Amino acid sequence: MSEDKKGWLARLRQGLARTSTALSDNIAGVLTKRKLDERTLDELEEVLIKADLGVAMAARMRSALAKGRFDRGLDPEEVRDILAEEIAGVTEPVAQDFPLAPDARPHVFLMVGVNGTGKTTTAAKMAHLFRRNGLRVMLAAADTFRAAAIDQLKVWGARVGAEVVAKQVGADPAGVAFEALERAQAEGVDVLLIDTAGRLQNKSDLMAELAKIVRVLKKLDQSAPHGVILVLDATTGQNALKQVEIFKEIAGVTGIVVTKLDGTARGGILVAIAERYKLPIHAIGIGEGLDDLKRFDARDFARAVAGVRRENEAAA
């Protein structure tokens, strides 16, 4: 395993420590000096639901634990191993890299999500990932409602070496998107990332704004946008599920990035999202640095959430 991979795994475990510690402590508390019976299974199921893993995952774990284990003791470590396998089973099918259409130049990503999820920063981190792979990247500041979003994207663009198309506060977001795609096509850019507003106070206004952006993009490229990336903040817990529902409806989400997994006890929400919506999860973020966004690895995530130690993973 490379040093970079080892470093990321260590940071992932550290970031998810609150989630895994809370789970481990609660599991151990239920199992202390008790046999596995219906009451114990009820309590374990409740622990998993409270950890934001979702009702479906809790029921699956209950079923997996009950098989052939009734009326005997159950070690918390054994529960963690089973939990890691169940989480991996749910999340592996949705763990997918950012797709790049071979015939699209530029490949256009529309970044969506409520304000405060780290959407603008995530756009910059994605730009950094693509730049590291040798691609030419452009950023578009189509969240013209907030001056901070425009300024922030300009700063990030300079840091990652990506041109930023921006206008003044209050400018037409669709106009920014159109100009960015026009320039990206003319300059032979490989990837265009369009940051958008995330105001949910008036859902119909946001829907109309995003629809207009899509309409003007299609005037230049009928297949654009090629991806709609929803950025979710893990610390919001169950509220993240509602955000997926809303943005699926108004923006046609094609994939998800989950941010702020570091320091939250709600990291299990990613499992509930994968279980319910089956949308591709492309990457996760565990910090503010440019290299703190990585491709989502379901098995690494599952072990980190369940608190499975590396020495027990040799067979995995």
C-alpha positions as CSV (number, residue, x, y, z in Angstrom):
1,M,0.0,0.0,0.0
2,S,1.4,3.4,-0.9
3,E,2.2,6.0,1.7
4,D,-0.4,8.3,0.3
5,K,-3.1,5.6,0.6
6,K,-2.0,4.8,4.2
7,G,-2.1,8.5,5.1
8,W,-5.6,8.9,3.7
9,L,-6.8,5.8,5.5
10,A,-5.4,7.2,8.8
11,R,-7.2,10.5,8.2
12,L,-10.4,8.8,7.2
13,R,-10.4,6.8,10.5
14,Q,-9.5,9.9,12.5
15,G,-12.3,11.8,10.7
16,L,-14.9,9.2,11.4
17,A,-13.7,8.5,14.9
18,R,-16.7,10.1,16.5
19,T,-19.1,8.0,14.3
20,S,-17.2,4.7,15.0
21,T,-16.6,5.4,18.7
22,A,-20.3,6.2,19.3
23,L,-21.3,3.1,17.5
24,S,-18.8,0.9,19.2
25,D,-19.6,2.2,22.7
26,N,-23.3,1.7,22.2
27,I,-22.9,-1.8,20.7
28,A,-20.7,-2.8,23.6
29,G,-23.2,-1.3,26.0
30,V,-26.0,-3.5,24.6
31,L,-24.0,-6.7,24.5
32,T,-22.3,-6.5,27.9
33,K,-22.8,-9.9,29.6
34,R,-25.9,-10.6,27.7
35,K,-27.0,-13.4,25.3
36,L,-28.4,-12.6,21.9
37,D,-32.2,-12.6,22.1
38,E,-35.0,-10.6,20.7
39,R,-34.6,-7.8,23.3
40,T,-30.9,-7.5,22.5
41,L,-31.6,-7.4,18.8
42,D,-34.2,-4.7,19.3
43,E,-31.6,-2.6,21.2
44,L,-28.9,-3.2,18.6
45,E,-31.4,-2.2,15.8
46,E,-32.1,1.0,17.7
47,V,-28.4,1.8,18.1
48,L,-27.9,1.5,14.3
49,I,-30.9,3.7,13.5
50,K,-29.8,6.4,15.9
51,A,-26.4,6.3,14.2
52,D,-28.1,7.5,11.0
53,L,-27.4,4.2,9.2
54,G,-31.0,3.9,8.2
55,V,-33.9,1.6,9.0
56,A,-33.1,-0.8,6.1
57,M,-29.5,-1.2,7.2
58,A,-30.6,-1.8,10.8
59,A,-33.0,-4.4,9.8
60,R,-30.4,-6.1,7.6
61,M,-27.9,-6.2,10.5
62,R,-30.6,-7.6,12.8
63,S,-31.2,-10.4,10.3
64,A,-27.5,-11.1,9.8
65,L,-26.8,-11.2,13.6
66,A,-29.7,-13.4,14.3
67,K,-28.6,-16.3,12.0
68,G,-27.5,-19.2,14.2
69,R,-26.5,-16.9,17.1
70,F,-29.5,-17.0,19.4
71,D,-29.0,-17.8,23.1
72,R,-25.2,-17.3,23.0
73,G,-22.9,-14.4,23.7
74,L,-21.9,-12.1,20.9
75,D,-18.6,-10.2,20.9
76,P,-18.8,-6.5,20.0
77,E,-15.8,-7.1,17.6
78,E,-17.8,-9.7,15.8
79,V,-20.7,-7.2,15.4
80,R,-18.3,-4.6,14.0
81,D,-17.0,-7.1,11.5
82,I,-20.5,-8.0,10.3
83,L,-21.5,-4.3,10.3
84,A,-18.5,-3.5,8.1
85,E,-19.4,-6.2,5.6
86,E,-23.1,-5.1,5.5
87,I,-22.1,-1.4,5.0
88,A,-19.7,-2.4,2.2
89,G,-22.3,-4.5,0.6
90,V,-24.7,-1.5,0.3
91,T,-22.1,1.1,-0.6
92,E,-19.8,-0.8,-3.1
93,P,-22.4,-0.8,-5.9
94,V,-22.6,3.0,-5.8
95,A,-18.9,3.8,-5.3
96,Q,-18.0,5.3,-8.7
97,D,-15.4,7.7,-10.0
98,F,-16.4,11.0,-11.6
99,P,-17.5,9.9,-15.1
100,L,-16.0,11.8,-18.0
101,A,-17.7,11.3,-21.4
102,P,-15.0,10.6,-24.0
103,D,-16.8,12.6,-26.7
104,A,-17.6,15.7,-24.5
105,R,-15.1,18.5,-24.5
106,P,-15.6,20.1,-22.2
107,H,-17.3,17.6,-19.9
108,V,-19.7,19.9,-18.0
109,F,-20.5,19.3,-14.3
110,L,-23.3,21.3,-12.7
111,M,-22.6,21.6,-8.9
112,V,-25.8,21.8,-6.8
113,G,-26.6,21.7,-3.1
114,V,-27.8,24.0,-0.3
115,N,-25.6,26.8,0.8
116,G,-23.1,25.8,3.5
117,T,-22.4,22.3,2.4
118,G,-19.0,23.1,0.9
119,K,-20.2,23.2,-2.7
120,T,-17.9,25.9,-3.9
121,T,-14.9,24.4,-2.1
122,T,-15.8,21.0,-3.5
123,A,-15.9,22.4,-7.0
124,A,-12.3,23.6,-6.5
125,K,-11.2,20.3,-5.0
126,M,-12.7,18.5,-8.0
127,A,-10.8,20.9,-10.3
128,H,-7.6,20.0,-8.4
129,L,-8.3,16.3,-8.9
130,F,-8.8,16.7,-12.6
131,R,-5.7,19.0,-12.9
132,R,-3.6,16.3,-11.2
133,N,-4.7,14.0,-14.0
134,G,-3.4,16.3,-16.6
135,L,-6.8,17.8,-17.6
136,R,-7.5,21.5,-18.4
137,V,-10.2,22.7,-16.1
138,M,-12.4,25.8,-16.0
139,L,-14.6,27.0,-13.1
140,A,-17.8,29.1,-13.5
141,A,-19.2,31.3,-10.6
142,A,-22.9,30.9,-11.4
143,D,-23.8,31.4,-7.7
144,T,-24.2,35.2,-8.3
145,F,-26.4,35.6,-5.3
146,R,-23.4,35.7,-2.9
147,A,-20.4,37.8,-3.3
148,A,-18.5,35.4,-1.0
149,A,-19.1,32.5,-3.3
150,I,-17.7,34.4,-6.3
151,D,-14.7,35.7,-4.4
152,Q,-14.0,32.2,-2.9
153,L,-14.1,30.5,-6.3
154,K,-11.6,33.1,-7.7
155,V,-9.2,32.4,-4.9
156,W,-9.5,28.6,-5.3
157,G,-9.2,28.9,-9.0
158,A,-5.9,30.7,-8.7
159,R,-4.7,28.0,-6.2
160,V,-5.5,25.1,-8.5
161,G,-4.5,26.7,-11.7
162,A,-8.0,26.8,-13.2
163,E,-9.5,29.8,-15.1
164,V,-12.6,31.2,-13.4
165,V,-15.4,32.8,-15.3
166,A,-17.3,35.3,-13.0
167,K,-19.4,38.4,-13.2
168,Q,-20.7,40.9,-10.6
169,V,-23.1,40.0,-7.8
170,G,-26.6,39.8,-9.1
171,A,-25.7,38.9,-12.7
172,D,-27.7,36.3,-14.5
173,P,-26.4,32.8,-13.5
174,A,-27.4,31.4,-16.9
175,G,-25.4,34.1,-18.6
176,V,-22.3,33.2,-16.6
177,A,-22.8,29.5,-17.5
178,F,-23.3,30.3,-21.2
179,E,-20.2,32.4,-21.3
180,A,-18.1,29.8,-19.5
181,L,-19.1,27.0,-21.8
182,E,-18.5,29.2,-24.9
183,R,-15.0,30.0,-23.6
184,A,-14.3,26.5,-22.5
185,Q,-15.2,25.2,-26.0
186,A,-13.1,27.8,-27.7
187,E,-10.1,27.2,-25.5
188,G,-10.2,23.4,-25.6
189,V,-10.9,22.9,-21.9
190,D,-11.5,19.3,-20.8
191,V,-13.7,19.9,-17.8
192,L,-16.0,22.8,-16.9
193,L,-17.4,22.9,-13.3
194,I,-20.3,25.3,-12.8
195,D,-21.0,26.4,-9.2
196,T,-24.7,27.3,-8.6
197,A,-26.8,28.9,-5.9
198,G,-28.4,26.7,-3.2
199,R,-31.2,28.8,-1.8
200,L,-34.1,26.6,-0.8
201,Q,-36.3,29.3,0.7
202,N,-38.1,29.4,-2.6
203,K,-37.8,26.0,-4.3
204,S,-39.7,27.1,-7.4
205,D,-37.2,30.0,-8.0
206,L,-34.2,27.7,-7.7
207,M,-35.8,25.2,-10.0
208,A,-36.5,27.9,-12.6
209,E,-32.9,29.2,-12.2
210,L,-31.3,25.7,-12.7
211,A,-33.7,24.9,-15.6
212,K,-32.6,28.2,-17.3
213,I,-28.9,27.3,-16.8
214,V,-29.5,23.9,-18.4
215,R,-31.5,25.5,-21.3
216,V,-28.7,27.9,-22.2
217,L,-26.0,25.2,-21.9
218,K,-27.9,23.1,-24.4
219,K,-27.8,25.9,-27.0
220,L,-24.1,25.3,-27.2
221,D,-24.0,21.5,-26.4
222,Q,-27.2,19.5,-26.6
223,S,-25.7,16.9,-24.2
224,A,-24.7,19.4,-21.5
225,P,-24.6,19.2,-18.5
226,H,-23.0,15.8,-18.5
227,G,-23.2,15.4,-14.8
228,V,-25.2,17.1,-11.9
229,I,-23.2,16.7,-8.7
230,L,-25.1,17.1,-5.4
231,V,-22.8,18.2,-2.5
232,L,-24.1,17.0,0.9
233,D,-22.8,18.0,4.4
234,A,-22.6,14.8,6.5
235,T,-23.1,16.8,9.8
236,T,-26.7,17.5,8.8
237,G,-27.6,13.8,9.4
238,Q,-31.2,12.9,8.3
239,N,-31.7,16.3,6.7
240,A,-29.3,15.2,4.0
241,L,-31.9,12.6,2.8
242,K,-34.4,15.4,2.3
243,Q,-31.8,17.4,0.3
244,V,-31.3,14.4,-2.0
245,E,-35.1,14.2,-2.5
246,I,-35.4,17.9,-3.4
247,F,-32.4,18.1,-5.7
248,K,-33.3,14.9,-7.5
249,E,-36.6,16.6,-8.3
250,I,-35.4,20.0,-9.3
251,A,-32.0,19.3,-10.8
252,G,-31.8,15.6,-12.0
253,V,-28.9,14.7,-9.8
254,T,-26.5,12.1,-11.3
255,G,-24.0,11.7,-8.5
256,I,-23.1,12.7,-4.9
257,V,-20.2,14.1,-3.0
258,V,-20.3,13.9,0.8
259,T,-18.3,16.5,2.7
260,K,-17.4,17.3,6.3
261,L,-17.2,13.6,7.4
262,D,-14.4,14.6,9.8
263,G,-15.6,15.3,13.3
264,T,-19.2,14.2,12.9
265,A,-21.0,11.4,14.7
266,R,-23.4,11.2,11.7
267,G,-21.1,9.6,9.1
268,G,-23.6,6.7,8.9
269,I,-25.9,8.9,6.9
270,L,-23.9,8.1,3.8
271,V,-25.1,4.5,4.2
272,A,-28.7,5.5,4.4
273,I,-28.3,7.6,1.3
274,A,-26.7,4.8,-0.7
275,E,-29.4,2.4,0.5
276,R,-32.4,4.6,-0.4
277,Y,-31.4,6.4,-3.5
278,K,-28.8,4.2,-5.2
279,L,-27.1,7.3,-6.7
280,P,-23.4,7.1,-7.5
281,I,-21.2,8.4,-4.6
282,H,-18.1,9.8,-6.3
283,A,-16.0,11.2,-3.5
284,I,-15.9,12.1,0.2
285,G,-14.3,15.0,2.0
286,I,-12.7,15.0,5.4
287,G,-11.0,18.4,5.6
288,E,-10.5,21.8,4.1
289,G,-7.3,21.2,2.1
290,L,-7.1,20.7,-1.6
291,D,-6.2,17.0,-1.2
292,D,-8.9,16.3,1.3
293,L,-11.4,15.1,-1.3
294,K,-10.8,11.5,-2.4
295,R,-12.6,8.9,-4.5
296,F,-15.1,7.1,-2.4
297,D,-13.8,3.6,-1.4
298,A,-16.7,1.7,0.0
299,R,-14.7,-0.9,1.9
300,D,-12.3,1.6,3.5
301,F,-15.3,3.7,4.5
302,A,-17.2,0.7,5.9
303,R,-14.2,-0.4,8.1
304,A,-13.7,3.1,9.3
305,V,-17.4,3.6,10.3
306,A,-17.6,0.1,12.0
307,G,-14.3,0.7,13.8
308,V,-12.7,-2.5,12.4
309,R,-8.9,-2.4,13.0
310,R,-6.4,-2.9,10.2
311,E,-5.0,-6.1,11.7
312,N,-8.3,-7.8,11.3
313,E,-8.6,-6.9,7.6
314,A,-5.9,-9.1,6.1
315,A,-8.5,-11.4,4.6
316,A,-10.5,-8.6,3.1
